[in-house]
């Protein structure tokens, strides 16, 4: 099992090369996206529309387990009032809770990624620890191959015992500590304490082209990796894991991102660049950011510095790119109590990349 080789010295040196901010671009107007049952938009990808010559923005909702939603794109604009659905085949057995990322795997396959995280009560749920590969025919899902993951532990990582690596060891220790604390809180109904524990939560995914085919990288919202307990700046890094294959959630490489203390909310690849929605690990009103870095940096061993392109609305959760346009979907809220007065629809912003 291959893994990136790291030493702590170049990692700390890499932090000195942290990204410089660039002038923010003017914010485009946020639109309402779709209608119920779409509320909590959490993932996005561009795919051909079913039986049509145009492309669609396909959106996942982290509270809807059996389908995705699609909207035609015409002349760079999303037809937000033309909502369609893409049903997951055999949904009873292939449901995915907490959908957080969608990745196009060529023209006829789509990766649907569950967060593998715990619920707000810190309980581990099987349907969250899943991903599936959908087979598409004329833009419609016709087949589904589900992969069920076990409880999260160091088995998802290139372990230090197999490939001695101080970064793998540090990430492993961070995940283990967070999951142990979260398990102690499971079922206690203390959401705030669960967020403070920063249990494992994988919200971003992308495919990076390579000579032997695309490689899938998964980005963690939490936990973040502390550079060193004695670091006076208390810097924390986001973690990327490269999937060994699509047969199981097992990584064969680790990369670390400097996102100014934020975690990964989504990832996208375009023209040699990796684009990142960076947001706080815990729910907060802190502005989110769009950042980017050269995909070639994933082949190195230093901490990857990222460049801020612009601020994004709070709760920006899904990113899709077509040409030079970025499509960002924004999480709304569906109140299960039935108090419709406080429901918040999903949102969308569309803008040109710098």
C-alpha positions in Angstrom: 0.0 0.0 0.0 1.6 3.3 -1.1 1.4 6.5 0.8 2.8 10.0 0.6 6.1 10.3 2.5 6.2 13.2 4.8 8.6 14.7 7.3 7.5 17.2 9.9 10.1 19.8 9.0 8.9 20.3 5.3 5.4 20.3 6.5 6.0 23.2 8.8 8.0 24.9 6.1 5.1 24.5 3.8 2.9 26.4 6.2 5.1 29.4 5.7 3.9 29.4 2.1 0.3 29.8 3.1 -1.9 31.3 0.5 -2.1 35.1 -0.1 -5.6 36.5 -0.3 -6.7 38.0 -3.6 -9.3 40.7 -4.1 -12.8 39.4 -3.6 -15.1 39.2 -6.6 -18.5 40.9 -6.4 -21.1 38.6 -5.0 -23.8 37.5 -7.4 -27.4 37.5 -6.2 -28.4 34.3 -4.4 -31.3 32.5 -5.9 -33.8 30.1 -4.4 -33.1 26.6 -5.7 -36.1 24.3 -6.3 -39.0 23.3 -4.1 -39.8 20.6 -1.5 -38.6 18.0 -0.8 -35.4 19.8 -1.7 -34.4 21.9 1.2 -30.9 21.0 2.4 -28.8 21.1 -0.7 -25.4 19.6 0.1 -23.8 18.4 -3.1 -23.6 19.3 -6.8 -22.3 18.0 -10.1 -22.9 18.8 -13.8 -24.3 15.9 -15.9 -26.0 15.5 -19.2 -29.8 15.9 -18.8 -31.8 12.7 -19.3 -32.6 12.3 -23.0 -31.6 15.9 -23.8 -28.8 17.8 -25.5 -28.3 20.1 -22.6 -26.5 19.8 -19.3 -28.2 19.7 -15.9 -27.1 20.8 -12.4 -27.6 17.7 -10.3 -28.0 18.3 -6.6 -28.0 16.1 -3.5 -30.0 16.8 -0.3 -28.5 15.5 3.0 -32.0 14.7 4.3 -33.3 12.9 1.1 -31.9 9.4 0.9 -33.5 7.9 -2.2 -33.1 10.5 -5.0 -31.2 13.4 -6.5 -32.6 16.6 -8.0 -31.8 18.0 -11.5 -32.1 21.4 -13.1 -31.4 22.3 -16.8 -28.6 24.8 -17.5 -29.3 27.1 -20.5 -27.0 29.9 -21.6 -25.2 29.6 -18.3 -28.3 30.0 -16.2 -29.9 27.3 -14.0 -33.6 26.8 -14.6 -34.4 26.7 -10.9 -38.2 26.3 -11.6 -37.7 23.2 -13.8 -36.9 20.7 -11.0 -36.7 17.0 -11.9 -35.7 13.9 -10.0 -33.2 11.1 -10.5 -34.3 8.1 -8.4 -31.6 5.9 -6.9 -32.3 2.3 -8.2 -33.6 -0.2 -5.6 -33.7 2.7 -3.1 -34.9 0.5 -0.2 -31.5 -1.2 -0.1 -29.4 1.5 -1.6 -30.5 4.5 0.4 -27.7 6.9 1.4 -28.2 9.2 4.4 -26.4 12.5 4.6 -25.4 12.8 1.0 -22.5 15.2 0.9 -20.7 14.8 -2.4 -21.4 13.9 -6.1 -18.6 13.0 -8.5 -18.9 12.3 -12.2 -16.8 9.2 -13.1 -16.9 9.6 -16.8 -20.0 9.9 -18.9 -21.9 6.9 -17.5 -21.1 6.6 -13.8 -21.7 8.8 -10.8 -20.3 8.5 -7.3 -22.8 9.4 -4.5 -21.0 9.9 -1.2 -22.4 9.7 2.3 -20.6 11.8 4.9 -19.6 8.8 7.0 -20.3 11.1 10.0 -22.4 10.9 13.1 -25.8 12.5 13.5 -26.4 15.5 15.8 -26.7 13.2 18.8 -23.2 11.8 18.0 -24.8 8.4 17.0 -23.1 6.4 14.3 -25.6 5.4 11.6 -25.1 2.7 9.0 -26.8 4.6 6.2 -24.4 7.5 6.6 -21.4 5.3 6.2 -22.1 4.4 2.6 -21.3 5.4 -0.9 -22.7 4.1 -4.1 -21.7 4.1 -7.8 -24.7 4.7 -10.0 -24.7 3.5 -13.6 -26.3 6.0 -15.9 -28.1 5.4 -19.2 -29.1 8.5 -21.1 -28.5 10.5 -18.0 -30.8 8.4 -15.8 -29.6 6.1 -13.0 -30.2 2.5 -14.0 -27.9 0.5 -11.6 -26.5 1.1 -8.2 -23.5 -0.6 -6.5 -23.5 0.2 -2.8 -20.5 0.0 -0.5 -21.1 -0.2 3.2 -18.3 1.1 5.5 -17.6 -0.2 9.0 -17.3 2.1 12.0 -14.7 4.7 11.3 -11.2 4.0 12.6 -7.6 3.9 11.3 -8.4 1.2 8.9 -9.5 3.9 6.4 -5.9 5.2 6.4 -2.5 4.1 5.1 -1.5 2.9 8.6 1.8 3.6 10.2 2.4 -0.1 10.7 2.3 -0.7 6.9 3.9 2.5 5.7 5.7 4.4 8.5 4.6 8.0 8.2 4.4 10.6 10.9 1.5 12.4 9.2 -0.5 9.2 8.9 0.2 8.5 12.5 -0.9 12.1 13.5 -4.1 11.9 11.4 -4.9 8.5 12.8 -4.4 9.7 16.4 -6.6 12.8 15.7 -9.5 10.7 14.2 -9.2 8.1 17.0 -9.4 10.7 19.8 -12.4 12.5 18.1 -14.3 9.3 17.5 -13.7 8.1 21.1 -15.0 11.3 22.5 -18.0 11.3 20.2 -18.9 7.7 21.1 -19.0 8.7 24.8 -21.5 11.4 23.9 -23.7 9.2 21.6 -27.3 9.4 22.4 -27.0 12.0 25.1 -28.8 14.7 23.1 -26.0 17.2 23.5 -25.5 18.5 19.9 -23.1 21.4 21.0 -20.8 19.0 22.8 -20.9 16.6 19.8 -19.8 19.4 17.5 -17.0 20.2 19.9 -15.7 16.7 19.7 -15.3 17.1 15.9 -16.1 13.5 15.0 -15.2 12.2 11.5 -17.1 13.9 8.7 -16.2 13.6 5.0 -18.1 16.2 3.0 -16.0 16.8 -0.2 -15.0 14.5 -3.1 -13.5 15.0 -6.5 -11.9 13.0 -9.3 -8.4 14.0 -10.5 -7.4 12.8 -13.9 -4.3 10.6 -14.1 -2.4 8.4 -16.5 -4.2 5.3 -15.3 -7.6 6.9 -14.9 -9.1 9.3 -12.4 -8.3 9.1 -8.7 -10.9 10.0 -6.1 -10.0 12.3 -3.2 -12.2 12.7 -0.2 -12.0 15.9 1.9 -12.8 16.0 5.6 -14.8 18.7 7.3 -13.7 17.3 10.6 -11.5 16.6 12.4 -8.8 19.0 11.6 -5.1 18.2 12.3 -3.3 20.5 14.7 0.2 21.3 13.4 1.8 20.9 16.8 0.5 21.3 20.4 3.2 24.0 20.9 2.4 26.0 17.8 1.7 29.5 19.0 -0.7 30.2 16.2 -2.8 27.0 17.0 -2.9 26.3 13.2 -5.1 23.5 12.0 -5.0 21.7 8.7 -7.7 20.0 6.6 -7.2 16.4 5.6 -7.6 14.9 2.2 -7.7 11.1 1.7 -7.2 9.4 -1.7 -9.3 6.3 -2.2 -7.4 3.2 -3.0 -10.3 2.1 -5.2 -14.1 2.1 -5.2 -14.5 -1.2 -3.5 -14.2 0.1 0.1 -13.4 3.3 2.0 -9.7 2.8 2.3 -7.1 5.5 1.6 -3.7 5.0 0.1 -2.5 8.6 0.4 -3.0 11.6 2.6 -2.7 15.3 1.8 -3.0 18.3 4.1 -4.5 21.6 3.2 -4.0 25.0 4.8 -7.5 26.5 4.7 -6.9 29.1 7.5 -8.4 26.7 10.1 -11.4 25.7 8.0 -12.5 22.2 6.9 -13.6 20.9 3.5 -17.3 21.4 2.6 -16.9 20.3 -1.1 -14.3 19.9 -3.8 -14.2 20.2 -7.6 -11.5 19.8 -10.3 -11.2 22.0 -13.4 -8.3 22.7 -15.8 -5.6 21.5 -13.5 -6.9 23.3 -10.4 -8.6 21.9 -7.4 -11.4 24.2 -6.0 -12.4 24.0 -2.4 -15.4 25.2 -0.5 -13.8 25.9 2.9 -16.0 26.3 5.9 -15.9 25.9 9.7 -15.9 22.4 11.1 -18.8 23.3 13.4 -22.1 24.9 12.3 -21.7 28.7 12.6 -22.5 31.9 10.7 -18.8 32.4 9.8 -18.4 33.2 6.1 -17.4 30.3 3.9 -14.7 30.7 1.2 -13.8 29.5 -2.2 -10.1 28.5 -2.4 -8.0 26.7 -5.0 -4.6 25.1 -5.6 -2.8 23.3 -8.4 -3.8 19.6 -8.6 -0.2 18.7 -9.1 0.4 19.7 -5.4 -1.4 16.5 -4.4 1.7 14.6 -5.7 4.0 16.3 -3.2 4.5 15.8 0.6 4.4 19.4 1.9 1.4 21.1 3.3 -0.6 22.5 0.4 -1.2 26.3 0.5 -4.4 27.5 -1.0 -5.4 30.8 -2.6 -8.7 32.5 -1.5 -10.8 33.4 -4.6 -13.8 34.9 -2.8 -16.1 34.6 0.2 -19.2 32.5 -0.2 -22.6 32.6 1.7 -22.7 30.8 5.0 -23.8 27.1 4.5 -22.4 26.8 1.0 -22.2 23.0 0.6 -21.9 21.9 -3.0 -19.7 23.0 -5.9 -19.9 22.2 -9.6 -17.9 23.8 -12.4 -18.7 24.0 -16.1 -16.2 25.9 -18.3 -15.4 29.1 -16.3 -18.6 29.1 -14.4 -19.0 27.9 -10.8 -22.3 26.8 -9.4 -22.5 26.8 -5.6 -25.6 25.3 -3.8 -26.5 26.5 -0.3 -28.0 24.5 2.5 -31.5 25.5 3.6 -33.5 23.9 6.4 -36.6 21.8 6.8 -38.0 21.9 10.2 -39.2 18.4 11.1 -41.6 19.9 13.7 -43.8 21.2 10.9 -43.2 24.9 11.8 -43.1 26.0 8.2 -42.7 29.6 9.1 -39.0 29.0 9.8 -38.3 26.8 6.8 -35.5 28.0 4.6 -35.3 27.0 1.0 -32.1 25.8 -0.7 -30.0 28.5 -2.4 -27.8 28.9 -5.4 -25.1 31.3 -6.6 -23.5 31.3 -10.0 -20.4 33.2 -10.9 -17.3 33.2 -13.2 -14.1 31.8 -11.8 -11.2 34.2 -11.5 
